[in-house]
Amino acid sequence: MMMNATESREETVRYVRLIFPLMTKHGIPITPKNYTTWYYYVSGRNKELQEAIDSITESNKPYTKETNEEIYQRFVVEKEENTLKGIRKKLQQTLLTVFGELKELSGQTEEYESTALENVEKLTDDMSIRDIRNILDEVIVATKKIRRFGEATQQRLKETTKTLHVMQKEFEHAKSELLQDFLTGVMNRKGFDETLEKLTNESTGNLCVLILDIDHFKKFNDMHGHIVGDEVLKFVAKNIRKNVKGKDIVSRIGGEEFAVILPETPLLGAATVAENIRASIARLKLERKGKTEILGMITVSIGVAQYRQGEPLKDFVGRADQALYSAKNTGRNRVAAESMISNRVE
């Protein structure tokens, strides 16, 4: 089970106030992965994880970064993967049941056909009324039998269909949680990688990616605290979403780094989308909720690249990263497209 992006602000604040002191106490670096582990611990959403951490800390054993990684892999990653495995196994069993039903129905149908053919061959012009009556009775019995079997099979298949619909919903929910960033509600790095790979395999051109980084985020975080920092991440994700549409996909791929996949969009169009995102975020002032205190402005730098048919994903994303570094190195709060970089090099 992943974190709920729709939790109330009060819950988020309460969890953060518990999480960071615990992570600091054990010397655990504050990364999205480590935060996820301790989120599950303080929220009580993963009892097995909670018990495992309690067992270690209560025994006075050192709780190291390596311990945290082991806990994360065992009780977060493996648990989520097992959820999908369970759905796959259930689907396999259901399909085998359906196959068995259809195979049995096929056998009953063949038996009925055989009975019908035998009786057709018995029908002659000189048959007595009794013989005709016997054939008629036999066919009626066979017909009733296959009808009853067919009705029972049909009912079982209806129930199977309902089961498959429930499983479909379970799968979509589990998949959504696996690919969703716990804090912002946008797609996570795993979702970004899988989606980009799928789209590059299908692409015939005009596929672009934006890599976006919040300027001076660490400094802002240190100044105002992690609670405000989390709100900034949500704020940025929300504003990116406002400036994309249709098939465009927003992801959080690192601490303060986001990505936008733009299918069916040429480089110039992607640069325009990037500029709209940059300008939208830059013109807004952040205020502390419930107070008149102005926290300042948030700006972002964005790199833009277009997919080249057949190239490895790392090269595609790497060019967007290079463009991002160019935007950072030339003053921040700006957009740089790969064509701008190559022109400067030439």
C-alpha positions as a Markdown table, in Angstrom:
| # | Residue | x | y | z |
|---|---|---|---|---|
| 1 | Met | 0.0 | 0.0 | 0.0 |
| 2 | Met | 1.4 | 3.3 | -1.0 |
| 3 | Met | 1.0 | 6.7 | 0.7 |
| 4 | Asn | -2.2 | 8.6 | 0.1 |
| 5 | Ala | -1.6 | 11.8 | -1.8 |
| 6 | Thr | -5.0 | 13.1 | -0.6 |
| 7 | Glu | -4.2 | 13.0 | 3.1 |
| 8 | Ser | -5.1 | 16.2 | 5.0 |
| 9 | Arg | -2.5 | 18.8 | 5.5 |
| 10 | Glu | -2.8 | 18.3 | 9.3 |
| 11 | Glu | -2.0 | 14.6 | 8.9 |
| 12 | Thr | 1.0 | 15.4 | 6.7 |
| 13 | Val | 2.3 | 18.0 | 9.2 |
| 14 | Arg | 1.9 | 15.6 | 12.1 |
| 15 | Tyr | 3.7 | 12.8 | 10.3 |
| 16 | Val | 6.6 | 15.1 | 9.3 |
| 17 | Arg | 7.0 | 16.3 | 12.9 |
| 18 | Leu | 7.4 | 12.7 | 13.9 |
| 19 | Ile | 9.5 | 11.4 | 10.9 |
| 20 | Phe | 12.4 | 13.9 | 10.8 |
| 21 | Pro | 13.4 | 13.7 | 14.4 |
| 22 | Leu | 13.4 | 9.8 | 14.2 |
| 23 | Met | 15.5 | 9.9 | 11.0 |
| 24 | Thr | 17.9 | 12.4 | 12.5 |
| 25 | Lys | 18.2 | 10.3 | 15.7 |
| 26 | His | 19.3 | 7.3 | 13.7 |
| 27 | Gly | 21.4 | 9.2 | 11.2 |
| 28 | Ile | 19.3 | 8.3 | 8.2 |
| 29 | Pro | 19.7 | 10.6 | 5.2 |
| 30 | Ile | 16.5 | 12.4 | 4.3 |
| 31 | Thr | 15.8 | 10.9 | 0.8 |
| 32 | Pro | 12.4 | 10.0 | -0.7 |
| 33 | Lys | 13.1 | 6.3 | -0.2 |
| 34 | Asn | 14.1 | 6.7 | 3.4 |
| 35 | Tyr | 11.2 | 9.1 | 4.1 |
| 36 | Thr | 8.8 | 6.5 | 2.7 |
| 37 | Thr | 10.1 | 3.9 | 5.1 |
| 38 | Trp | 9.5 | 6.1 | 8.1 |
| 39 | Tyr | 6.2 | 7.4 | 6.8 |
| 40 | Tyr | 4.9 | 3.8 | 7.0 |
| 41 | Tyr | 6.3 | 3.5 | 10.5 |
| 42 | Val | 4.7 | 6.6 | 12.0 |
| 43 | Ser | 1.4 | 6.3 | 10.1 |
| 44 | Gly | 0.9 | 2.7 | 11.2 |
| 45 | Arg | 0.0 | 1.7 | 7.6 |
| 46 | Asn | 2.5 | -1.2 | 7.5 |
| 47 | Lys | 2.3 | -3.2 | 10.7 |
| 48 | Glu | 5.1 | -5.6 | 9.7 |
| 49 | Leu | 7.5 | -2.8 | 8.9 |
| 50 | Gln | 6.6 | -1.1 | 12.2 |
| 51 | Glu | 7.2 | -4.3 | 14.2 |
| 52 | Ala | 10.5 | -4.9 | 12.4 |
| 53 | Ile | 11.8 | -1.4 | 13.2 |
| 54 | Asp | 10.6 | -1.7 | 16.8 |
| 55 | Ser | 12.3 | -5.0 | 17.2 |
| 56 | Ile | 15.7 | -3.5 | 16.1 |
| 57 | Thr | 15.4 | -0.3 | 18.1 |
| 58 | Glu | 14.1 | -2.0 | 21.3 |
| 59 | Ser | 17.0 | -4.4 | 21.3 |
| 60 | Asn | 19.5 | -1.5 | 21.2 |
| 61 | Lys | 21.0 | -2.7 | 17.9 |
| 62 | Pro | 22.4 | 0.0 | 15.8 |
| 63 | Tyr | 19.9 | 1.2 | 13.2 |
| 64 | Thr | 22.1 | 2.1 | 10.1 |
| 65 | Lys | 21.5 | 3.3 | 6.6 |
| 66 | Glu | 22.0 | -0.3 | 5.5 |
| 67 | Thr | 19.4 | -1.5 | 8.0 |
| 68 | Asn | 17.0 | 1.1 | 6.6 |
| 69 | Glu | 17.6 | 0.0 | 3.0 |
| 70 | Glu | 17.0 | -3.7 | 4.0 |
| 71 | Ile | 13.7 | -2.7 | 5.7 |
| 72 | Tyr | 12.6 | -0.7 | 2.7 |
| 73 | Gln | 13.3 | -3.5 | 0.2 |
| 74 | Arg | 11.7 | -6.2 | 2.4 |
| 75 | Phe | 8.6 | -4.4 | 3.7 |
| 76 | Val | 7.9 | -1.8 | 1.0 |
| 77 | Val | 9.2 | -3.0 | -2.4 |
| 78 | Glu | 8.6 | -6.7 | -1.9 |
| 79 | Lys | 5.2 | -6.2 | -0.3 |
| 80 | Glu | 4.1 | -4.1 | -3.3 |
| 81 | Glu | 5.5 | -6.6 | -5.8 |
| 82 | Asn | 3.8 | -9.4 | -3.9 |
| 83 | Thr | 0.5 | -7.6 | -4.3 |
| 84 | Leu | 0.8 | -7.7 | -8.1 |
| 85 | Lys | 2.0 | -11.3 | -7.9 |
| 86 | Gly | -1.1 | -12.3 | -5.9 |
| 87 | Ile | -3.3 | -10.7 | -8.5 |
| 88 | Arg | -1.5 | -12.5 | -11.3 |
| 89 | Lys | -1.8 | -15.8 | -9.5 |
| 90 | Lys | -5.5 | -15.2 | -8.9 |
| 91 | Leu | -6.0 | -14.4 | -12.6 |
| 92 | Gln | -4.2 | -17.5 | -13.7 |
| 93 | Gln | -6.4 | -19.7 | -11.4 |
| 94 | Thr | -9.6 | -18.0 | -12.7 |
| 95 | Leu | -8.6 | -18.5 | -16.3 |
| 96 | Leu | -7.9 | -22.2 | -15.7 |
| 97 | Thr | -11.4 | -22.5 | -14.2 |
| 98 | Val | -12.9 | -20.8 | -17.2 |
| 99 | Phe | -10.9 | -23.1 | -19.5 |
| 100 | Gly | -12.2 | -26.2 | -17.6 |
| 101 | Glu | -15.8 | -25.0 | -17.8 |
| 102 | Leu | -15.6 | -24.5 | -21.6 |
| 103 | Lys | -13.8 | -27.8 | -22.1 |
| 104 | Glu | -16.6 | -29.6 | -20.1 |
| 105 | Leu | -19.2 | -27.7 | -22.1 |
| 106 | Ser | -17.5 | -28.7 | -25.3 |
| 107 | Gly | -17.6 | -32.4 | -24.2 |
| 108 | Gln | -21.3 | -32.1 | -23.3 |
| 109 | Thr | -22.0 | -30.5 | -26.7 |
| 110 | Glu | -20.2 | -33.3 | -28.5 |
| 111 | Glu | -22.2 | -35.9 | -26.6 |
| 112 | Tyr | -25.5 | -34.1 | -27.6 |
| 113 | Glu | -24.4 | -34.0 | -31.2 |
| 114 | Ser | -23.6 | -37.7 | -31.2 |
| 115 | Thr | -27.1 | -38.5 | -29.6 |
| 116 | Ala | -28.8 | -36.3 | -32.2 |
| 117 | Leu | -27.0 | -37.9 | -35.2 |
| 118 | Glu | -27.6 | -41.5 | -33.9 |
| 119 | Asn | -31.3 | -40.7 | -33.7 |
| 120 | Val | -31.4 | -39.1 | -37.1 |
| 121 | Glu | -30.0 | -42.3 | -38.6 |
| 122 | Lys | -32.7 | -44.4 | -36.8 |
| 123 | Leu | -35.5 | -42.4 | -38.4 |
| 124 | Thr | -37.0 | -44.4 | -41.3 |
| 125 | Asp | -40.3 | -44.4 | -43.2 |
| 126 | Asp | -41.5 | -47.7 | -41.7 |
| 127 | Met | -40.9 | -46.7 | -38.0 |
| 128 | Ser | -43.6 | -47.4 | -35.5 |
| 129 | Ile | -45.2 | -44.8 | -33.4 |
| 130 | Arg | -43.6 | -46.3 | -30.3 |
| 131 | Asp | -40.1 | -46.1 | -31.9 |
| 132 | Ile | -40.6 | -42.5 | -32.9 |
| 133 | Arg | -41.8 | -41.8 | -29.4 |
| 134 | Asn | -38.7 | -43.5 | -27.9 |
| 135 | Ile | -36.4 | -41.4 | -30.1 |
| 136 | Leu | -38.3 | -38.2 | -29.2 |
| 137 | Asp | -38.1 | -39.0 | -25.5 |
| 138 | Glu | -34.3 | -39.7 | -25.8 |
| 139 | Val | -33.7 | -36.4 | -27.6 |
| 140 | Ile | -35.9 | -34.5 | -25.1 |
| 141 | Val | -33.8 | -35.9 | -22.2 |
| 142 | Ala | -30.5 | -35.1 | -23.9 |
| 143 | Thr | -31.8 | -31.6 | -24.7 |
| 144 | Lys | -32.9 | -30.9 | -21.1 |
| 145 | Lys | -29.5 | -32.2 | -19.9 |
| 146 | Ile | -27.4 | -30.0 | -22.0 |
| 147 | Arg | -29.7 | -27.0 | -21.3 |
| 148 | Arg | -29.3 | -27.5 | -17.6 |
| 149 | Phe | -25.6 | -27.9 | -17.9 |
| 150 | Gly | -25.5 | -24.8 | -20.2 |
| 151 | Glu | -27.5 | -22.7 | -17.7 |
| 152 | Ala | -25.2 | -23.8 | -14.8 |
| 153 | Thr | -22.1 | -23.0 | -16.9 |
| 154 | Gln | -23.6 | -19.7 | -18.0 |
| 155 | Gln | -24.2 | -18.8 | -14.3 |
| 156 | Arg | -20.7 | -19.8 | -13.4 |
| 157 | Leu | -19.3 | -17.7 | -16.3 |
| 158 | Lys | -21.3 | -14.7 | -15.1 |
| 159 | Glu | -19.7 | -15.1 | -11.6 |
| 160 | Thr | -16.3 | -15.4 | -13.2 |
| 161 | Thr | -16.9 | -12.3 | -15.2 |
| 162 | Lys | -17.7 | -10.4 | -11.9 |
| 163 | Thr | -14.5 | -11.8 | -10.3 |
| 164 | Leu | -12.5 | -10.6 | -13.3 |
| 165 | His | -13.9 | -7.1 | -13.1 |
| 166 | Val | -13.0 | -7.0 | -9.4 |
| 167 | Met | -9.5 | -8.2 | -10.2 |
| 168 | Gln | -9.2 | -5.6 | -12.9 |
| 169 | Lys | -10.0 | -2.8 | -10.4 |
| 170 | Glu | -7.6 | -4.3 | -7.8 |
| 171 | Phe | -4.8 | -4.5 | -10.5 |
| 172 | Glu | -5.4 | -0.9 | -11.6 |
| 173 | His | -5.4 | 0.3 | -8.0 |
| 174 | Ala | -2.2 | -1.6 | -7.1 |
| 175 | Lys | -0.5 | -0.5 | -10.3 |
| 176 | Ser | -1.5 | 3.1 | -9.7 |
| 177 | Glu | -0.1 | 3.0 | -6.2 |
| 178 | Leu | 3.2 | 1.4 | -7.4 |
| 179 | Leu | 3.7 | 4.1 | -10.0 |
| 180 | Gln | 2.5 | 7.1 | -7.9 |
| 181 | Asp | 4.7 | 9.6 | -6.0 |
| 182 | Phe | 3.5 | 9.4 | -2.4 |
| 183 | Leu | 3.8 | 13.2 | -1.7 |
| 184 | Thr | 2.7 | 15.0 | -4.9 |
| 185 | Gly | 0.3 | 12.5 | -6.4 |
| 186 | Val | 2.1 | 12.6 | -9.8 |
| 187 | Met | 3.8 | 9.6 | -11.3 |
| 188 | Asn | 7.1 | 8.4 | -9.6 |
| 189 | Arg | 10.5 | 7.6 | -11.2 |
| 190 | Lys | 9.5 | 3.9 | -11.8 |
| 191 | Gly | 6.3 | 5.1 | -13.6 |
| 192 | Phe | 8.4 | 7.6 | -15.6 |
| 193 | Asp | 10.9 | 5.0 | -16.8 |
| 194 | Glu | 8.3 | 2.5 | -17.7 |
| 195 | Thr | 6.1 | 5.0 | -19.6 |
| 196 | Leu | 9.0 | 6.6 | -21.4 |
| 197 | Glu | 10.3 | 3.2 | -22.5 |
| 198 | Lys | 6.8 | 2.3 | -23.9 |
| 199 | Leu | 6.4 | 5.6 | -25.7 |
| 200 | Thr | 9.9 | 5.5 | -27.3 |
| 201 | Asn | 9.1 | 2.0 | -28.6 |
| 202 | Glu | 5.9 | 3.2 | -30.2 |
| 203 | Ser | 7.2 | 6.6 | -31.3 |
| 204 | Thr | 7.5 | 7.7 | -34.9 |
| 205 | Gly | 8.9 | 11.1 | -33.9 |
| 206 | Asn | 7.8 | 14.2 | -32.1 |
| 207 | Leu | 8.3 | 12.8 | -28.6 |
| 208 | Cys | 9.9 | 15.2 | -26.1 |
| 209 | Val | 10.8 | 15.2 | -22.5 |
| 210 | Leu | 11.3 | 18.1 | -20.0 |
| 211 | Ile | 13.5 | 17.8 | -17.0 |
| 212 | Leu | 12.7 | 20.4 | -14.4 |
| 213 | Asp | 14.6 | 21.3 | -11.2 |
| 214 | Ile | 13.5 | 23.7 | -8.4 |
| 215 | Asp | 16.1 | 26.4 | -8.1 |
| 216 | His | 17.9 | 26.7 | -4.7 |
| 217 | Phe | 15.4 | 24.2 | -3.1 |
| 218 | Lys | 17.9 | 23.0 | -0.5 |
| 219 | Lys | 18.5 | 26.5 | 0.7 |
| 220 | Phe | 14.7 | 27.2 | 0.8 |
| 221 | Asn | 14.2 | 23.9 | 2.7 |
| 222 | Asp | 16.9 | 24.7 | 5.2 |
| 223 | Met | 15.5 | 28.1 | 5.8 |
| 224 | His | 11.8 | 27.2 | 6.2 |
| 225 | Gly | 11.8 | 23.6 | 7.2 |
| 226 | His | 10.8 | 20.3 | 5.6 |
| 227 | Ile | 7.1 | 20.8 | 6.1 |
| 228 | Val | 7.1 | 23.9 | 4.0 |
| 229 | Gly | 9.5 | 22.2 | 1.6 |
| 230 | Asp | 6.9 | 19.4 | 1.1 |
| 231 | Glu | 4.2 | 22.0 | 0.4 |
| 232 | Val | 6.5 | 23.6 | -2.2 |
| 233 | Leu | 6.9 | 20.2 | -4.0 |
| 234 | Lys | 3.1 | 19.8 | -4.1 |
| 235 | Phe | 2.7 | 23.4 | -5.3 |
| 236 | Val | 5.2 | 22.9 | -8.2 |
| 237 | Ala | 3.6 | 19.6 | -9.1 |
| 238 | Lys | 0.1 | 21.2 | -9.2 |
| 239 | Asn | 1.4 | 24.1 | -11.4 |
| 240 | Ile | 3.1 | 21.7 | -13.8 |
| 241 | Arg | -0.2 | 19.8 | -14.2 |
| 242 | Lys | -2.1 | 23.0 | -14.9 |
| 243 | Asn | 0.2 | 23.7 | -17.9 |
| 244 | Val | 0.0 | 20.3 | -19.6 |
| 245 | Lys | -2.9 | 18.5 | -21.1 |
| 246 | Gly | -4.2 | 15.4 | -22.8 |
| 247 | Lys | -1.6 | 12.7 | -23.1 |
| 248 | Asp | 1.2 | 14.7 | -21.3 |
| 249 | Ile | 2.6 | 12.9 | -18.3 |
| 250 | Val | 4.0 | 14.6 | -15.2 |
| 251 | Ser | 6.4 | 12.7 | -12.9 |
| 252 | Arg | 8.6 | 13.4 | -9.8 |
| 253 | Ile | 11.8 | 11.7 | -10.6 |
| 254 | Gly | 14.0 | 12.9 | -7.6 |
| 255 | Gly | 13.9 | 15.0 | -4.5 |
| 256 | Glu | 13.2 | 18.4 | -6.2 |
| 257 | Glu | 13.3 | 17.1 | -9.8 |
| 258 | Phe | 10.3 | 16.6 | -12.0 |
| 259 | Ala | 9.9 | 15.4 | -15.6 |
| 260 | Val | 7.2 | 15.9 | -18.2 |
| 261 | Ile | 6.7 | 13.5 | -21.1 |
| 262 | Leu | 5.2 | 15.2 | -24.1 |
| 263 | Pro | 4.0 | 12.7 | -26.8 |
| 264 | Glu | 3.2 | 14.0 | -30.3 |
| 265 | Thr | 5.0 | 17.3 | -29.5 |
| 266 | Pro | 7.9 | 18.7 | -31.6 |
| 267 | Leu | 10.9 | 20.4 | -29.9 |
| 268 | Leu | 9.6 | 23.9 | -30.4 |
| 269 | Gly | 6.2 | 23.0 | -28.9 |
| 270 | Ala | 7.9 | 21.3 | -26.0 |
| 271 | Ala | 10.0 | 24.4 | -25.3 |
| 272 | Thr | 6.8 | 26.5 | -25.4 |
| 273 | Val | 5.2 | 24.2 | -22.8 |
| 274 | Ala | 8.3 | 24.4 | -20.7 |
| 275 | Glu | 8.3 | 28.3 | -20.8 |
| 276 | Asn | 4.6 | 28.3 | -19.8 |
| 277 | Ile | 5.4 | 26.1 | -16.8 |
| 278 | Arg | 8.4 | 28.3 | -15.8 |
| 279 | Ala | 6.5 | 31.6 | -16.1 |
| 280 | Ser | 3.5 | 30.2 | -14.3 |
| 281 | Ile | 5.6 | 29.2 | -11.2 |
| 282 | Ala | 7.8 | 32.3 | -11.3 |
| 283 | Arg | 4.9 | 34.8 | -11.1 |
| 284 | Leu | 3.4 | 33.3 | -7.9 |
| 285 | Lys | 4.4 | 34.2 | -4.4 |
| 286 | Leu | 4.3 | 31.7 | -1.6 |
| 287 | Glu | 2.6 | 32.6 | 1.6 |
| 288 | Arg | 2.5 | 30.6 | 4.8 |
| 289 | Lys | -1.0 | 29.1 | 5.1 |
| 290 | Gly | -3.2 | 31.0 | 7.6 |
| 291 | Lys | -0.7 | 33.8 | 8.0 |
| 292 | Thr | 0.3 | 36.9 | 6.0 |
| 293 | Glu | 4.0 | 35.9 | 6.0 |
| 294 | Ile | 5.5 | 35.9 | 2.4 |
| 295 | Leu | 7.9 | 33.0 | 2.0 |
| 296 | Gly | 9.3 | 34.3 | -1.3 |
| 297 | Met | 9.3 | 33.2 | -4.9 |
| 298 | Ile | 10.0 | 29.8 | -6.3 |
| 299 | Thr | 11.6 | 29.4 | -9.7 |
| 300 | Val | 12.5 | 26.4 | -11.8 |
| 301 | Ser | 15.0 | 25.6 | -14.5 |
| 302 | Ile | 14.0 | 23.3 | -17.3 |
| 303 | Gly | 15.9 | 21.3 | -19.9 |
| 304 | Val | 14.1 | 20.1 | -23.1 |
| 305 | Ala | 15.1 | 17.3 | -25.5 |
| 306 | Gln | 13.5 | 15.5 | -28.4 |
| 307 | Tyr | 13.7 | 11.7 | -29.0 |
| 308 | Arg | 15.9 | 10.4 | -31.8 |
| 309 | Gln | 14.6 | 7.2 | -33.3 |
| 310 | Gly | 16.4 | 4.1 | -32.0 |
| 311 | Glu | 18.6 | 5.9 | -29.3 |
| 312 | Pro | 18.9 | 4.4 | -25.8 |
| 313 | Leu | 16.7 | 6.0 | -23.2 |
| 314 | Lys | 19.7 | 7.1 | -21.1 |
| 315 | Asp | 20.9 | 9.2 | -24.1 |
| 316 | Phe | 17.5 | 10.8 | -24.6 |
| 317 | Val | 17.1 | 11.7 | -20.9 |
| 318 | Gly | 20.8 | 12.6 | -20.7 |
| 319 | Arg | 20.4 | 15.3 | -23.4 |
| 320 | Ala | 17.5 | 16.8 | -21.4 |
| 321 | Asp | 19.7 | 16.8 | -18.3 |
| 322 | Gln | 22.5 | 18.5 | -20.2 |
| 323 | Ala | 19.9 | 21.2 | -21.3 |
| 324 | Leu | 18.8 | 21.5 | -17.7 |
| 325 | Tyr | 22.4 | 22.1 | -16.5 |
| 326 | Ser | 22.8 | 24.7 | -19.2 |
| 327 | Ala | 19.7 | 26.5 | -17.9 |
| 328 | Lys | 21.2 | 26.3 | -14.4 |
| 329 | Asn | 24.6 | 27.5 | -15.4 |
| 330 | Thr | 23.3 | 30.5 | -17.3 |
| 331 | Gly | 21.3 | 32.1 | -14.5 |
| 332 | Arg | 18.5 | 29.7 | -13.5 |
| 333 | Asn | 14.8 | 30.4 | -13.8 |
| 334 | Arg | 15.0 | 29.7 | -17.5 |
| 335 | Val | 14.4 | 27.1 | -20.2 |
| 336 | Ala | 17.1 | 25.5 | -22.4 |
| 337 | Ala | 16.4 | 23.2 | -25.3 |
| 338 | Glu | 19.0 | 20.8 | -26.7 |
| 339 | Ser | 19.2 | 22.8 | -30.0 |
| 340 | Met | 20.2 | 25.9 | -28.1 |
| 341 | Ile | 23.1 | 24.1 | -26.5 |
| 342 | Ser | 24.3 | 22.6 | -29.8 |
| 343 | Asn | 24.1 | 26.0 | -31.5 |
| 344 | Arg | 26.3 | 27.5 | -28.8 |
| 345 | Val | 28.8 | 24.6 | -29.2 |
| 346 | Glu | 29.0 | 25.1 | -32.9 |
